[in-house]
Each structure stands twice: as C-alpha cells, then as structure tokens.
Amino acid sequence: MWPLGCRGRDGGKVHCLLRAWARPVGGPGKGSGALQDTPSACSLGPPAHPPAQGWDLRNGSMVTEFLLVGFEQSSPSTRALLFALFLALYSLAMAMNGLIIFITWTDPRLNSPMYFFLGHLSFLDVCFITTTIPQMLIHLMVKNHIVSFVSCVTQMYLVFCVGVAQCILLAFMAYDRYVAICHPLSYAQIMSQQVCVRLVSTAWFFGLINGIFLEYMSFRNPFCRDNHIENFFCEAPVVITLSCGDPQFSLRVIFADAIVVLLSPMVLIVISYAHILASILGRASSSGLGKTFSTCASHLTVVIFLYTSAIFSYVNPCSIHVPDKDKPFSLLYTLIAPMCNPIIYSFQNKEMKGAMVRALGRSSLSQAESV
C-alpha cells in the first residue's frame, strides 16, 4: 500500500505524494512554535516504498526480484484443482517424451533420420516444460510467488533458446520428409548420419545465439517500475513493459525477430510439403497416397500446435496483449504442445507404437526377474 499517494497498477514513474511540513515562525529563540503550513508538493522521485528490494549495482536497476501473479487471484480450491491438473499433464509429458527419447536412442529398428530428429524434439520438449512448469506448480501451492532477477533472466534465456531450436528443428524434419518421399533412392546418401548431426547442431547453435540477442534486447533498459508479472513465468513481452524508458524499441525488435524465426522455418516447411504434395499427386497408387499423408500428418499437426501458440504470444501487437488471453496461449506452447507431441507421433506411427510396446515389455520383464 502506498501511503498518501496514488500509484497506477501499470507501475508509472510519477508518484504524487502530498506532504505538509511546518517550521517555527520567527527567528531563533522566539515564540513558542506557531506553525506555518507549506503548500503540498508533487514528487517525481521514487516512492517511499519501492516495488523491489533496492538498487542492484550489477545491472543498474532498482528491481531485484519479480512477483509472478499468474494465478494469484484464484481461490485456494481453484489453485488446488489447477495444481492436480497441471501436475498430471506435466507427469504425462515427461513420461511420454522420456519414453520416446529412450526408444529412439536404443531401439535399432528406429535407426533412421526421422526418429533421430524425433528424439531430439522430445529432448527439447523436456527442456521446455522443465524450465517453466515446476515453478508454476510450486507457486500454485505456496503464497510466495517471488522470483529473483537472475532466475527470471535465466528462465527467459532458456525459453528463447529452446523455442528457437524447436522451430528450426521442425523445418529440418519437414526437409527430411521431402527427401524421403521425393528422392527415395538418394535418401540414405543425402540424409547421412553426419548430415543429421550437423542439422541438429545448427538448430541448437541458432537457438543459443538468438537467445543471447533476445536476452539483451529484453534487459537492455533498467527496471524501476512495478515488478508484478501478469503471467505464471517470465515471458518476454510482459517483462519488457516493466522496464524504464521506452520499451517500444525492444518490443519491436523482438516482434521482428519472432517473424524471422517463425516465418523462415515456415517457408521451408511449406516448400517441402508443396513438393511432397506435387510428388504424391503425380503417382498412380492411391494406397501410396494415403500412406504418405499418414506419415506427414503427425509432423504437420505438431507444427500447427507450436506455431499457432507462438504467433499469438510473440507475433502480436503489444496493444492487444491481455493477461487473461495471453495465459492460455502460454500454457498451450509451454505444457500442452510438449505433452501432445509424443502422443501425436505415437498414434500416427505403427513403428513407434511397436517400439513402445517392446520397451515397456522389456521393462516389465526386467522387473519380474528382479523380484
């Protein structure tokens, strides 16, 4: 609560504090203290009780911690229900992605570029949900929703890095499907193991570099406004609006970067599937047409899931960012998409289902032998 003052929820810098002070009338040794009121003053300086702990000399910022208020206003029963729901979804996502990582890296029948990429996509999903969801689950059960400045910086960098790597990896997976369908005789030569490793390394490299750039643009200005983040994790568009000065430049740069990062892989995906469609329509076999569409349907579904949520969260004018509408899209790409990816690939692929059955069978057999 701000004493004798008015302060907007948006954390504006102007704090109007009404002050009245008095001084004795007359010179020294005179009178007994008749008081003279002075006019009220409007102070443009920092408030008496700043929204953070104090100045951080390392980053020149007043804010040293943030308060995540994503589900703070929900009732205790609602938070308990959300905790149970999100914990179940998080556990399912971790179990399914962990199983895909295990079988794609250990089952010799899945020794192909498509499953090599799929294993790395599941690994990225595990990194993504581990970055955001455990913290949200803790905050649903405790009253302390404070995160340190360093924790927020780290979380945002990991979200940037993994998100960019996922977008690029999905484009390489589309290219892999194009080579497999349109150039089947040269597939083994074009998509060799060395090439696949280079493609995955490229995705990670661009994710790491782009994450550094986006991190700099997000924290280039000091933070001295309200430290309340209207989300369940440190999301860039929300955090940037809390910085001092004019945040519009940083928002425009991140907007342009999101367009490049999302649309460049999308162009490669569209071109790849356009060639795939042209190739399979020129074939006479209708059974081959159905099999090809079935193979590509899972990848397209994952692409639509990820890109739709990312576009609404980042390729979005800041004037229409509304916390109640942003949180569902944040949940979509931080929890729902990583949970659905392994389910989609498993249901659409007989080889994956067979490998999962064999892996679960070996696990049950080993447990029985140990007993």
HUURMO-V706777 format. One record per backbone hydrogen bond with DSSP energy under -1.0 kcal/mol. NH is the residue of the N-H (numbers start at 1). CO is the residue of the C=O. E is the energy in kcal/mol with one decimal. If there is no record, write none. Layout:
BEGIN
((NH CO E) (NH CO E))
END
This chain:
BEGIN
((5 2 -1.3) (11 8 -1.6) (18 4 -1.4) (30 27 -1.7) (54 62 -1.0) (56 61 -3.3) (60 56 -1.3) (61 56 -1.2) (62 223 -1.1) (63 223 -2.4) (66 147 -3.2) (67 227 -2.8) (68 145 -2.4) (69 229 -2.6) (70 231 -1.2) (74 71 -1.0) (79 75 -2.5) (80 76 -2.1) (81 77 -2.1) (82 78 -2.7) (83 79 -2.4) (84 80 -2.1) (85 81 -2.3) (86 82 -3.1) (87 83 -2.3) (88 84 -1.8) (89 85 -2.2) (90 86 -2.7) (91 87 -2.5) (92 88 -2.3) (93 89 -2.5) (94 90 -2.5) (95 91 -2.5) (96 92 -2.8) (97 93 -2.4) (98 94 -2.3) (99 95 -2.1) (100 96 -2.2) (101 97 -2.5) (102 98 -2.1) (103 99 -2.6) (104 100 -2.4) (105 101 -1.2) (107 103 -2.3) (110 107 -1.5) (111 108 -1.1) (112 110 -1.8) (116 112 -1.9) (117 113 -2.6) (118 114 -1.9) (119 115 -2.2) (120 116 -1.5) (121 117 -2.3) (122 118 -2.2) (123 119 -1.8) (124 120 -2.2) (125 121 -2.1) (126 122 -2.2) (127 123 -2.1) (128 124 -2.4) (129 125 -2.5) (130 126 -1.9) (131 127 -1.2) (133 129 -2.1) (136 132 -1.5) (137 133 -2.5) (138 134 -2.1) (139 135 -2.2) (140 136 -1.4) (141 138 -1.1) (142 138 -1.5) (147 66 -2.8) (149 64 -2.1) (152 148 -2.1) (153 149 -2.2) (154 150 -2.5) (155 151 -2.5) (156 152 -2.4) (157 153 -2.1) (158 154 -2.2) (159 155 -2.2) (160 156 -2.5) (161 157 -3.0) (162 158 -2.6) (163 159 -2.2) (164 160 -2.4) (165 161 -2.1) (166 162 -2.3) (167 163 -1.9) (168 164 -2.1) (169 165 -2.5) (170 166 -2.4) (171 167 -1.3) (172 168 -1.9) (173 169 -2.1) (174 170 -1.7) (175 171 -2.0) (176 172 -2.2) (177 173 -1.8) (178 174 -2.0) (179 175 -2.4) (180 176 -2.3) (181 177 -2.0) (182 178 -2.8) (183 179 -1.7) (190 186 -2.8) (191 187 -2.8) (196 192 -2.4) (197 193 -2.2) (198 194 -1.9) (199 195 -2.3) (200 196 -2.4) (201 197 -2.4) (202 198 -2.1) (203 199 -2.0) (204 200 -2.2) (205 201 -2.6) (206 202 -2.6) (207 203 -1.9) (208 204 -2.5) (209 205 -2.6) (210 206 -2.6) (211 207 -2.0) (212 208 -1.5) (213 209 -1.9) (214 210 -2.7) (215 211 -2.2) (216 212 -2.1) (217 213 -2.2) (218 214 -1.8) (219 215 -1.8) (229 67 -2.9) (231 229 -2.3) (235 233 -1.4) (239 235 -2.3) (240 236 -2.7) (241 237 -1.0) (242 239 -1.5) (243 240 -1.8) (244 222 -3.3) (251 247 -2.3) (252 248 -2.5) (253 249 -2.3) (254 250 -2.4) (255 251 -2.2) (256 252 -2.5) (257 253 -2.7) (258 254 -2.5) (259 255 -1.9) (260 256 -2.2) (261 257 -3.1) (262 258 -2.5) (263 259 -2.9) (264 260 -2.1) (266 262 -1.4) (267 263 -2.5) (268 264 -1.6) (269 265 -2.4) (270 266 -2.8) (271 267 -2.6) (272 268 -2.3) (273 269 -2.4) (274 270 -2.0) (275 271 -2.1) (276 272 -2.2) (277 273 -2.5) (278 274 -2.3) (279 275 -2.2) (280 276 -2.6) (281 277 -2.0) (289 285 -1.2) (290 286 -2.1) (291 287 -2.2) (292 288 -2.2) (293 289 -2.3) (294 290 -2.1) (295 291 -1.8) (296 292 -1.9) (297 293 -1.7) (300 296 -2.3) (301 297 -2.2) (302 298 -2.0) (303 299 -2.3) (304 300 -2.4) (305 301 -2.2) (306 302 -2.4) (307 303 -2.7) (308 304 -2.1) (309 305 -1.5) (310 306 -2.2) (311 307 -2.5) (312 308 -1.9) (313 309 -1.3) (314 310 -2.6) (316 314 -1.6) (320 317 -1.8) (321 318 -1.2) (325 322 -1.1) (326 322 -2.6) (327 323 -2.2) (330 326 -2.4) (331 327 -2.6) (332 328 -1.7) (333 329 -1.8) (334 330 -1.7) (335 331 -2.0) (336 331 -2.2) (337 332 -2.9) (339 335 -1.6) (340 336 -2.5) (341 337 -2.3) (344 340 -3.1) (345 341 -2.3) (346 342 -2.0) (347 343 -2.5) (348 344 -1.6) (353 349 -1.9) (354 350 -2.5) (355 351 -2.3) (356 352 -2.4) (357 353 -2.1) (358 354 -2.2) (359 355 -2.4) (360 356 -2.7) (361 357 -2.4) (362 358 -2.4) (363 359 -2.0) (364 360 -2.3) (365 361 -2.3) (366 362 -2.4) (367 363 -2.0) (368 364 -2.1) (369 365 -2.2) (370 366 -2.0) (371 367 -1.6))
END
